[in-house]
Amino acid sequence: MSKQPSQQHAKVTSGQGKSTDEDVEFLEDDDDNQMDFDMAALNLGEKKLKIATAKPKKVSSIASTPVSSQPSSPKVTPLAKIPPSKRVDVEAEYAKRTSDKAKLNMVVIGHVDAGKSTLMGHFLYALGQVSEKTIRKYEREAQKIGKSSFAYAWVLDETGEERIRGITMDIATNSFETTSKQFTLLDAPGHRDFIPNMISGAAQADVAILVIDATTGEFEAGFDANGQTKEHALLVRSLGVQQMIVAVNKLDAMEWSKPRFDEITAKLGTFLIQAGFRKSKLHFVPVSGLTGENLVKKTEGCPLYDWYKGQTLVERVDQFEPPVRLLDKPFRMAVSDFFKGGIGSSSGVSVAGRIDAGHVQVGEQVVAIPGGEIGVIKTMQVNDDTATWGAAGDSCLMTLTGLDIMQLSSGTVLCTPAHPVPVTSTFIAQLVVFDIKVPITSGFPIILHHQSLNEPASIVKLIATIDKATGEIIKKNPRHLSKGSTATVRIKLDNRPIPLETFKDNKDLGRVMLRKGGETVAAGVVTQILTFGS
Amino acid sequence: MKLIKKSIEKDKSGYVTLYPEELEDMWHVYNLIQTEDQLKATTIRRIQSESATGSSSSQRVRLTLTIVVETVDFDPQAGLLRINGRVSSESQYVKMNSYHTIDLELNRNFTLFKNEWDTIALERVEDACDITKQADVAAIVCQEGLANVCLVTQHMTIVRQRIETPIPRKRKGSVTNYEKGLGRFYDQVYQALLRHVNFDVVKGIIIASPGFVKDQLYHYIFDQAVKTDNKMLMENRPKFLLVHCSSGHKHSLQEVMQDDSVKAKLADTKAAREVAALDKFYVMLNNDPDRAFYGFKHVAKANERGAIGTLMVTDALFRSADIATRRKYIELVEGVRASGGQVLVFSTLHVSGEQLNQLTGVAAILTFPLPDIEEEDEEEVAEENDDTQANSDEMDVADDLGL
């Protein structure tokens, strides 16, 4: 450590210059200057991405991560063990599948007790994903412990603890199909204590459903400063979700009141647009998770349809647009779960997660970072169906052989051995500070959330605050960052290095969330990695 | 620690004889001893002797030596303090000026000579010998799959064991893996609790976590205690305290310290006071930035104008090997006291001290706003950065201590 500071210093300044340029660039093509000061910054990520996809050549040339800079012929080594005749041309297969049914990952978010699990449980039941028999069984059992209204939620809340307490504690994964798309459903916990789990789920999502409790007082409670409605919405937005449906739930308890629906739409709409969602990509749907109204079918004679002529939830969900996948990038998959034993009863280690970039197939070699141990994919499942290959955006479960479970941890990233992901403990990030009570100073201890990982870290240096309007540096070495500001900072991990990429190289692995004391204090993108290796 | 003898002259030179009794005392001694001091203690030295016939034999001898201190190493985990220096007293076995390392031992007197006993050093001796201020608390901060078993004393927070177990998440249709993993995790924490916590000494055992982990852990512990008929645990059941915190990382101890039920239990301990002061500083920085400053330059300027209400400094600054630096900070402390301000010396072994240390190590809440301080030294900012850099290096040293 002792020799590094001077080097770092030099790098810091150069990195700064670069990022400012970019800001100017981004603002030129930004059409929405009216946006609220701090919220606009959340948009920054996406805009940058646009530039990145538009000029792929430029991106690779300025990539600041030497290890993964050039995606040149990544197929050479990893496929060595598969005979050429058996290799799958994933890109061709992917194109075939996409023309059939595109795959999307959808996260369900909202304030605690908004009815997320019940809504989605009923939704899955209505789509025929859950059998009549199972639901009857849940109804009986739920009634037995006096929680009959929770029967549908039990489809997703499977642990004993969750059922007894009646709240979701961890992400539940499920899948369903609509007429034109396949969805992986991620049901997030709403309680503030489980936001780390919610982040882990939202990091894998392309689109979101925000569930709102419409009953008197409940919407207001969730929307207040202490409610999770706002925090969840900001989090998914900062994690790259652009399209969202707002399901206004429990409207049956309000006698399907149109004024109430309009009131919620107006209040929430303003906030969400400020938060960086586009109006055209935001849709409000009145529903009832308990009765199942307007989920899949419309019941004749329900007072809702006196005034509501729009689509049902499933029709709306079907219209989500599939995002552009990073298929041509080196393979990356952030591990969200792993356990001993393979799929079925085979041996090996199973890992689950979403493929962030690139593609893999059965028989291919992958390397687990950190650690660098190489394993071979024996079998894999995409959305619970056995598959021979998987591509960016797929939510996978795969069995690996030749890899010890000790090599895996919750922050592990599987990647192609030709281009492993860099591992770092110090990096520079551009932050957008949320609505915080105390200002951020250097030395500020935080919990860094990156994909499914949360690690203690510190903001070791405040490099500069940046003006959102002009992209210029307002002040170098500020004393503190107050709420709503945008700044570049240097972050150091306290315990151990983690796999991380710059936002330019991989938009999913380049995002970080910073939390402290149970609140999200800032969202950021990694602009530069300062140290490599452990 | 017991004060056996104190003899300090008018010119502030003199010696103190102390009797360390517990682990924390070593931390006090570590903060007291500086290079150039003289330390007299009993120690063991291997003596090689050559007989007339040329055969050599070696033998370990316990003897009392005085050394001029050159380096001091401290391991907070084991509470080991090793002091290296040149021997300054002639003895039968050891030549003058040869090097020797003293491993300071518990329950044995030692004498420390200093050319100058400044206020900070004297206060440290007083603090260390004040038995009314002792309060040991065990704290387990956890979340699913991660637990830190810590021991919190007046001046130290020691992570006794960090437990990290991967817990498979719940999967569609199967929660057995998850429940098995969770059970294994609780068992590990339970074992750690038995291994590391001395129930005779600690005043309380805090279990803190987000969600329901703390409740489940508590039930697990007492289920096990009943099953294994562990009387020790059953007797100490009232000492357990469940507190909410936001994560299982060590940082969360700060939240735990601020919890009202913990405050009541700890009865205004140093750790809780420090957390409160630092919190106040941040609130002030938010509400009225002209009344909260950090970094030596800014704080010193505020001190010149007698504006400091509360000064916060970390003890790392007084451990500085450079006498001038140490004096600089001591003058600051004395200046603030003279003008009626309150001074809090943070322990770098506490979470709050760690944070302050990264925040240049010195911060102050002013009694009246001084808006011009910041403007005055725009050009000095660069210099101050070097200060910050130096401090973060110092922090790395603290990291190396195994924190």
Chai-1 contact restraints between the chains, C-beta under 6 A:
chainA,res_idxA,chainB,res_idxB,connection_type,confidence,min_distance_angstrom,max_distance_angstrom,comment,restraint_id
A,M1,B,D396,contact,1.0,0.0,6.0,A-B,restraint_1
A,P5,B,Q389,contact,1.0,0.0,6.0,A-B,restraint_2
A,E158,B,K170,contact,1.0,0.0,6.0,A-B,restraint_3
A,E158,B,V175,contact,1.0,0.0,6.0,A-B,restraint_4
A,T159,B,K170,contact,1.0,0.0,6.0,A-B,restraint_5
A,T159,B,V175,contact,1.0,0.0,6.0,A-B,restraint_6
A,D170,B,R169,contact,1.0,0.0,6.0,A-B,restraint_7
A,D170,B,K170,contact,1.0,0.0,6.0,A-B,restraint_8
A,N174,B,K172,contact,1.0,0.0,6.0,A-B,restraint_9
A,D193,B,P210,contact,1.0,0.0,6.0,A-B,restraint_10
A,D193,B,G211,contact,1.0,0.0,6.0,A-B,restraint_11
A,D337,B,R169,contact,1.0,0.0,6.0,A-B,restraint_12
A,F339,B,P168,contact,1.0,0.0,6.0,A-B,restraint_13
A,F339,B,N177,contact,1.0,0.0,6.0,A-B,restraint_14
A,V438,B,Y282,contact,1.0,0.0,6.0,A-B,restraint_15
A,V438,B,N286,contact,1.0,0.0,6.0,A-B,restraint_16
A,P439,B,L285,contact,1.0,0.0,6.0,A-B,restraint_17
A,P439,B,N286,contact,1.0,0.0,6.0,A-B,restraint_18
A,T441,B,L359,contact,1.0,0.0,6.0,A-B,restraint_19
A,G443,B,Q355,contact,1.0,0.0,6.0,A-B,restraint_20
A,G443,B,Q358,contact,1.0,0.0,6.0,A-B,restraint_21
A,G443,B,L359,contact,1.0,0.0,6.0,A-B,restraint_22
A,P445,B,H251,contact,1.0,0.0,6.0,A-B,restraint_23
A,P445,B,Q355,contact,1.0,0.0,6.0,A-B,restraint_24
A,I447,B,S247,contact,1.0,0.0,6.0,A-B,restraint_25
A,P456,B,H249,contact,1.0,0.0,6.0,A-B,restraint_26
A,P456,B,H251,contact,1.0,0.0,6.0,A-B,restraint_27
A,S458,B,Q358,contact,1.0,0.0,6.0,A-B,restraint_28
A,V460,B,S392,contact,1.0,0.0,6.0,A-B,restraint_29
A,N477,B,V381,contact,1.0,0.0,6.0,A-B,restraint_30
A,H480,B,L285,contact,1.0,0.0,6.0,A-B,restraint_31
A,G517,B,S246,contact,1.0,0.0,6.0,A-B,restraint_32
A,G517,B,E255,contact,1.0,0.0,6.0,A-B,restraint_33
A,G518,B,S246,contact,1.0,0.0,6.0,A-B,restraint_34
